[in-house]
Amino acid sequence: MSAKKREHVYTRRLDSAFLAVYNGYVFFLRFFREVFKGRMEFQEIVKQCYAIGNKSLLLIGMTGFITGMVFTKQSRPSLAEFGAVSWLPSLVAIAIVRALAALVTALISAGKIGSSIGAELGSMRVTEQIDAMEVSAVNPFKFLVVTRVLASTIAIPILMFYCTAVSLLGAFLNVTLNEGTSFIAFFESAFEQITFLDIFTSLAKSIAYGFTIGIVGCYQGYNASKGTEGVGKAANSAVVISMFLIFIEEVIIVQVSNYFRI
């Protein structure tokens, strides 16, 4: 490939990247315009919240329980070297509440919910169902996109609190089997170091993660093309981009929360 042709290819790729960012920005702004315009589809939002919770509840519960048990088991030897096994409930609670619960919930939801939204809207786009809704005077963006984004923004924080509870239960089971700690003593020690800032930060994280998963999944599916190949690409892109943005948001929110913690 000649240098001129290679330069042309790179230019096209760069143009495509900037165009994708611009289209995402327009899609983002359109979402907020549609939220405050016209009647809200509350019934569809509740339906999507139930679908998100129903699809993820068992998987998040199992993953959270195992995370709590494994993290406790891995932390015990390090604390035992310093004779500080009694600090184990506090250490586990801090790790779960501040970071693990929100991140585990978001990553599982990105794979489960993000791909589902991308594939569902993508199949509707390539089979021209969205075009048919526009012809029949129905606002497909309001009905399909706004409802799903709001549902994921609402449901994922609820799933995060559920994951936190299940993870702490798994940690308690591991601690009580090894140290014989009672239920009350474990949770008193666990929440001794937890502050309202920790809970608020986890809630803010999960809201941001839920919105990101919903908006990325809807964007990829709503703009899918090229038949069944486009549906698969939309589902895959929804997962990859959501996870990438989730880690960026994690870094930013942790930095901001640490600023208030000092």
C-alpha positions in Angstrom: 0.0 0.0 0.0 1.4 3.3 -1.0 1.9 6.1 1.5 -0.8 8.3 -0.1 -3.3 5.4 0.0 -2.4 4.6 3.6 -2.8 8.3 4.6 -6.3 8.2 2.9 -7.3 5.2 4.9 -6.1 6.8 8.2 -8.0 10.0 7.3 -11.2 8.1 6.7 -10.9 6.2 10.0 -10.3 9.5 11.9 -13.3 11.1 10.2 -15.4 8.1 11.1 -14.3 8.3 14.8 -15.1 12.0 15.0 -18.5 11.4 13.3 -19.3 8.6 15.8 -18.5 11.0 18.7 -20.7 13.7 17.2 -23.6 11.3 16.6 -23.3 10.1 20.2 -23.4 13.7 21.4 -26.5 14.4 19.4 -28.1 11.2 20.6 -27.3 12.2 24.2 -28.8 15.6 23.9 -31.9 14.2 22.1 -32.5 11.9 25.1 -32.7 14.9 27.5 -35.0 16.8 25.2 -37.4 13.8 24.9 -37.4 13.2 28.7 -39.0 16.6 29.4 -41.2 16.7 26.3 -44.7 15.1 26.2 -46.2 12.3 28.2 -43.9 9.9 30.0 -44.4 6.2 29.3 -44.5 5.1 33.0 -45.9 1.6 32.2 -43.1 0.9 29.8 -40.5 2.1 32.3 -41.9 -0.2 35.0 -41.9 -3.1 32.4 -38.3 -2.5 31.5 -37.2 -2.2 35.2 -38.8 -5.6 35.8 -37.1 -7.1 32.7 -33.7 -5.7 33.8 -34.1 -7.0 37.4 -35.5 -10.3 36.3 -32.6 -10.9 33.8 -29.8 -10.0 36.3 -31.0 -10.9 39.8 -29.8 -14.5 40.0 -26.5 -13.8 38.3 -25.7 -10.8 40.4 -26.7 -12.6 43.5 -24.5 -15.6 42.8 -21.6 -13.4 41.7 -21.9 -11.1 44.8 -22.1 -14.0 47.2 -19.0 -15.6 45.7 -17.2 -12.2 45.6 -17.8 -11.7 49.3 -16.6 -15.2 50.3 -13.5 -15.1 48.1 -12.4 -11.6 49.1 -12.8 -12.5 52.8 -10.9 -15.8 52.3 -8.0 -14.0 50.4 -7.8 -11.2 52.9 -7.6 -13.3 56.1 -3.9 -14.6 55.7 -2.6 -11.0 55.3 -4.4 -9.8 58.4 -3.5 -12.9 60.3 0.2 -12.0 59.9 -0.3 -8.8 61.9 -2.8 -10.4 64.3 -5.6 -8.2 63.0 -8.2 -10.8 62.0 -10.7 -8.9 64.0 -10.5 -6.1 61.4 -11.7 -8.5 58.6 -15.4 -7.5 58.7 -14.5 -3.8 58.4 -12.0 -4.4 55.6 -14.5 -6.5 53.6 -17.4 -4.0 54.2 -15.3 -1.1 53.1 -14.1 -2.9 49.9 -17.6 -4.1 49.0 -19.5 -0.9 49.8 -17.0 1.5 48.3 -16.0 -0.4 45.1 -16.8 -4.0 44.6 -20.6 -4.1 44.7 -21.2 -1.2 42.3 -18.5 -2.4 39.9 -19.6 -6.1 39.9 -23.2 -5.0 39.3 -22.3 -2.7 36.5 -20.0 -5.1 34.7 -22.6 -7.9 34.8 -25.3 -5.6 33.8 -23.2 -4.3 30.9 -22.8 -7.8 29.6 -26.4 -8.9 30.3 -28.5 -5.8 29.9 -26.3 -3.7 27.5 -26.1 -6.5 24.9 -29.8 -7.3 25.3 -30.8 -3.7 24.6 -28.4 -3.4 21.7 -29.6 -6.6 20.1 -33.3 -5.8 20.7 -33.3 -2.3 19.2 -30.9 -3.4 16.5 -33.2 -6.2 15.3 -36.1 -3.7 15.4 -34.0 -1.2 13.3 -33.0 -3.8 10.6 -36.5 -5.2 10.3 -37.8 -1.7 9.9 -40.1 -1.9 13.0 -38.8 1.5 14.2 -39.5 3.0 10.8 -43.0 1.6 11.0 -43.5 3.3 14.4 -42.5 6.6 12.9 -44.9 6.3 10.1 -47.8 5.4 12.5 -47.2 8.8 14.4 -45.6 7.1 17.4 -42.4 8.6 18.7 -40.0 5.5 18.7 -37.2 7.4 20.5 -39.5 8.3 23.4 -41.0 4.8 23.7 -37.9 2.7 23.0 -34.9 4.7 24.1 -36.0 7.0 26.9 -37.9 4.2 28.7 -34.9 1.8 28.6 -32.4 4.4 29.7 -34.5 5.5 32.6 -35.2 1.9 33.6 -31.5 1.0 33.6 -30.7 4.2 35.6 -33.3 3.2 38.2 -32.9 -0.6 38.3 -29.1 -0.9 38.5 -28.8 1.1 41.8 -31.4 -1.2 43.3 -29.4 -4.2 42.0 -26.2 -2.6 43.5 -27.8 -2.5 47.0 -28.9 -6.1 46.5 -25.4 -7.1 45.5 -24.0 -5.3 48.6 -26.3 -7.3 50.9 -25.5 -10.6 49.3 -21.8 -10.0 49.2 -21.8 -9.1 52.9 -23.8 -12.2 53.6 -21.1 -14.3 51.8 -18.4 -12.6 53.8 -20.3 -13.2 57.1 -20.7 -16.9 56.2 -16.9 -17.2 55.7 -16.1 -15.3 58.9 -18.5 -17.2 61.1 -17.3 -20.6 59.8 -13.7 -19.7 60.6 -13.9 -17.4 63.6 -17.4 -18.2 65.0 -18.4 -14.5 64.9 -22.1 -13.8 65.5 -24.3 -12.1 63.0 -24.7 -9.0 65.1 -21.0 -8.7 66.0 -20.0 -9.1 62.3 -22.3 -6.4 61.0 -21.6 -4.0 63.9 -17.9 -4.3 63.1 -18.5 -4.2 59.3 -20.5 -0.9 59.4 -18.3 0.8 62.0 -16.1 2.4 59.3 -18.8 2.9 56.7 -20.0 6.6 56.3 -22.8 8.2 54.5 -20.2 9.5 52.0 -19.4 5.8 51.1 -23.1 5.0 50.6 -23.7 8.2 48.6 -20.7 7.5 46.4 -21.8 4.0 45.6 -25.2 5.2 44.8 -23.8 7.9 42.5 -21.6 5.3 40.8 -24.5 2.9 40.2 -26.7 5.7 38.8 -23.9 6.8 36.4 -23.2 3.2 35.4 -26.9 2.5 34.8 -27.3 5.6 32.6 -24.2 4.7 30.7 -25.3 1.1 30.1 -28.7 2.2 28.9 -27.7 5.1 26.7 -24.8 3.2 25.0 -27.0 0.1 24.4 -29.8 2.2 23.0 -27.4 4.2 20.8 -25.8 1.1 19.3 -29.1 -0.7 18.7 -31.0 2.4 17.5 -28.3 3.1 14.9 -27.7 -0.5 13.8 -27.4 -1.3 10.1 -26.3 -4.1 7.7 -28.9 -6.7 8.6 -28.2 -9.5 11.1 -24.5 -8.6 11.1 -25.3 -5.1 12.3 -27.4 -6.6 15.2 -24.5 -8.7 16.4 -22.1 -5.7 16.1 -24.5 -3.5 18.0 -24.8 -5.9 20.9 -21.0 -6.4 21.0 -20.2 -2.7 20.8 -22.8 -1.9 23.5 -20.9 -4.2 26.0 -17.4 -3.1 25.1 -18.1 0.6 25.1 -20.2 0.4 28.3 -17.4 -1.4 30.2 -14.8 1.0 28.9 -16.8 4.0 30.0 -17.6 2.4 33.4 -13.9 2.1 34.3 -13.4 5.8 33.3 -16.3 6.8 35.4 -15.0 4.7 38.3 -11.7 6.6 38.2 -13.3 10.0 38.1 -15.9 9.3 40.8 -13.3 7.8 43.2 -11.0 10.8 42.7 -13.9 13.2 43.5 -15.1 11.2 46.5 -11.5 11.0 47.9 -11.3 14.8 47.6 -14.3 15.1 50.0 -13.0 12.3 52.2 -9.8 14.2 53.1 
